[in-house]
């Protein structure tokens, strides 16, 4: 281990992003810019109509409004910086900016996992216990569930980000990724990062796998109840309220869990980048479409707004 004073103190890091594809930089810039605009407009519109339309004042739409707002925050932690790097070709990012980006990215990611679990619980109560639904999911409970989703992870993640950036970094300052993600940063650290990697897996299991398993549990119960409904039309109606949420869950959790729980040595970093594009950019873009195209109330509210 080199003596402490020999360690190069990294003040700036370099986000390599998509430098391995020099010919398509402007194409990627245009593509991601269009995607970002779509995400802002579509999620912003859903947020607005769920707040303004009197017919959309149920808990389901309250959660959907929060979810759309969250998607805007979540993509805004990575996409603007990525667009700037592609547009200017200046890829430097200060250590503080990198730590900040990582913290907010993790925080919004954790919030998304928890909020999706809350939305699954909401659908579960609505279908399995319709008579008690207004009592169980009253306004206070909804506020508490949303507040919990937004805040539970904060102390863990502040501590965790602080731990990662307290490591000494030596050697290369190049991050082979388009944003400051946990594992690409840990690769730059000197010394043993076993504890940090272990903590990353613990965070992934606690805030990723646990909500995912709760969602799967509630859906298996839901589906068994839906199949017992007397008429085909009531079955179809119940399925349509759940299927859109389930599609979002599979898209988001599928790509995120594969990225964080796969072993880091065997797979190429290229695969990691592609997978993270899924849950950082594509899911937030598809979510509004999935939710609106399958929902009559939202479509009616949209028409009113237009």
N, C-alpha and C positions, 0 to 999 in steps of 0.2 A: 504494500500500500504506500503510495507516495506521501512524503511529509506534507502536512497541512498547507504550508505556505506555497507548495508547488502546484496546488490545485488551481486550475484556471477558474477564476470566479466568472461564471457566465452572467452577463448582465442582459444580453439579448439572445433570444432563440430565433430560429428560422423555421417557418412552417413550409415544408416542401410542397404540400398539396399535390397538384397534378403536374409537377415539373417534368415527370417522365413522359408527358404527352405534349411536347412544345408546339406542335402544329395545330392543336385544337383549343389553345388557350382562349381565343376570342369566341369560338363556338360555345365553349363551356361557360364563359362569362355571360353570353346572351341567354343560354339555356337556364342557368341558375337565377339570372335576374328575372326572367319571365316566371319561373317557378316561385320565386320570393314574392313577386307582385300578386300572383294567383293566391298564395297562402295568406297574404295580408288582406286582400280584398274579400276572399271567400269566408275566412274565419271572422273578419271584421263584420261582414254582413250578417252572419249567423248570430254573432254577439249582439248586434244592434236589434235585429228583429225579435230575438228572445227577450230583450229588455223592453221593447216598445209595444209588441203586439199583445193585446189583452188575452187572446186565446192561448198564448204560449206561456202561461204563468204557473205551470205545474213544476214539481221538483225535477222531473226529467229534463225540462228545458233550462231550469236554473243550473243544473250540472253541465248541460251542454254549452251554456253561455260561458261558464267558467273554463270548460275544456277548450273552447275556441280561443278565449283570451290567453290561456296557457300555451296553446300551439303557436300563437304569435310571439310570445316571450321566448319560447323554446327555440324556434328557428332563428330568432333575432340574436341569439348568443353566438351562432356559428356562421350564418349566411352572409351578413354584411361584411365581416372580416374576410371571408373567403372571396367575395366579389371584389373587395379592395385589392387583395393579393393577386387575383387574376387580372384585374384591370391595370394596376400600376406595376406589377411584377416585383414590387418591394415586399418581401416576405418576412421582414423582421418583426418580432413581437417581444415586448419587454417581459421580464419575469413576472412583474406584478400584473400586467395585462393578461398573461397566460394563466396565472393562478386565478384571477377573477373570472376569466372565461370558463375555466374548468369547474370552478365552484358553481356558477350559475347553470352551466350545462347539466351538472350532476343534480343540482337542486330541482330544476324544472323536469328532468327525467324522472326523478323519484316522485315528484308531485303527480306526473302523468300516470305512473304505475298505480299510485294510491287512488287517484281520481277515477281511473278506469274500474278499479275494484269497487269504489263507492257507487258508480253508475250501474255496475252489475247487481249490487245489493238492492239498488232502487228498483230495477226491473224485476228482481226476485220477489220483493215485497209486493209490487204492483200486480204480479200474475199469481203468486202463491197465496197472497193474503189480501185480496182486493178490498174487502170490507174494512179492514183495519188500516188500509194504506194511508188515508188522510191523517189518522192519529199517529201512526208510526213515523211517517215522513213529514212531520210538521215543519214549519219554517225554521224553528230554532234548531231542530235536529239537522236540517239541511245545511244551515250556516256552520254548525259545529263540525259536520263531516268535511265540508269544504275547507274550513280553517285548519282542521287537523291535517288534511292532505297537503296543504301548502306549507305547514310549519314543522311537522314532525321530524323531517329529515335535516332541518337547518343545523342544530348543534352538532350532529354526527359529521355533517359534510364540511362545516367550517374547520373542525378539528382535523378531519381527514386530509383536506386540501392543504392545511397548514403543515401537517406531517410530511406530505409529499414534497412540498417546496422548501422544507427545512433540510432535506437531504443535500449532500454536496454533489454538485454536477461537475464532471470533468470530461475532457475529450470533446466529442462532437457536440455542436449546439443545434444540430438539424433534427427537427421532428418530422418523421415520415408520415405525415397526416395532414388533413386540412383544418384541424382545430386541435386545441390542447386537450387531448384525451389521456386517461390515466396511464395505460400501458405504454404508449409511445413516449410519454415523459419519463416513466420509470426506467426505460431503456437507456436514458442519458445519464442516470445517476451512477455514482461510483459506489463501490461497496455492496453490501448485501441488501437487496430490496425484498427479501422473502416476506417479512412482516407486512410491508405495504401491499404486496400482491395478495397476501392472505386476507387483509382487511378489505381489499377491493372485491374479492370473492364473497366475503361476508356481507358487504353492502349490497352486492348483486343478489344474494340469496334472500336477505332480509327484506329489501325494498323491491326486488324484482320477482323472484320465484314465489315468495309467500303470497303477494297480491294475485299473482298469476294462478296459483293453486286454488286460492279462495274463489277466483272468478270461475275456474273450471268446475269447482265443487257446486257453486250456485247454479251454473248452467246445466250440469247433469241433472240436478234436482228439478230445475225449470222445465227441461225437455221432457222428463218423465211425467210432469204434471200436465204439460201442454198436450201430450199424446193421449191423456185420459179425457180431454175435453170432448163433449158430446158431438159437436158439429164440426165439419171440415172448415167452415168459414171462420169459426172462433179459433180453431187451431192455426189457420193461415194468418189471422190478425195477430195472434200472440207471437208467432214466429217472426213476423215482419218487424215487430218492435224490438226483438232481440237480435235478429240476424245482423243488422247494421253495426251494432255495438260489438258483436262477436267478430265480425270481419276486421274491425279496427284493432281489437285485442290481438288477434292472430298476427296481423301485419306488424304491429309495434313490438309486442313481446317476442315474437318469433325471431325477428332480426336482432333485437337487443340482447336476448338471452344467448343466442348463438355467438354473438360478438364477445360478450363478457365471460362466458363460461367455457369457451373453447380454449385449449392449451395454446400458449403464445408462441411456442417454438416451432411447431410443425407447420403452421400455415403461413402463407406469404402475407406480408403487410398489405399487399394489394387487395386481397380478399377482405381484410379488415376495413379498408377504406370503402369498398363497394357496399359491404354490409351496413356500415354506419351511415352511408347515404340513404339507405332505406328508412332507418328510424329517425334520422335527423331532418330529412327533407321530403321524402316521398310520402310517408305516412301523414304528416301534417297537411300535405297537398290533397291527398285522397280523402281524408276524414270528412271535410265539409261535403264533398260530393256524395260519399257513402251515406252520410246522415240526411242530406236534403233529398236526394233522388229517391230514397226509400220512405219518405215521410210526407204524407199528404198535408198535415197541418203546416209544416214548414214551407211547403210549396205554395199553399194558399197565402200564408203570411208574406212570402216573397213577392207574389203577384200583387198584393195590396201595396207593398212598399214601392214596387216599380210603377 
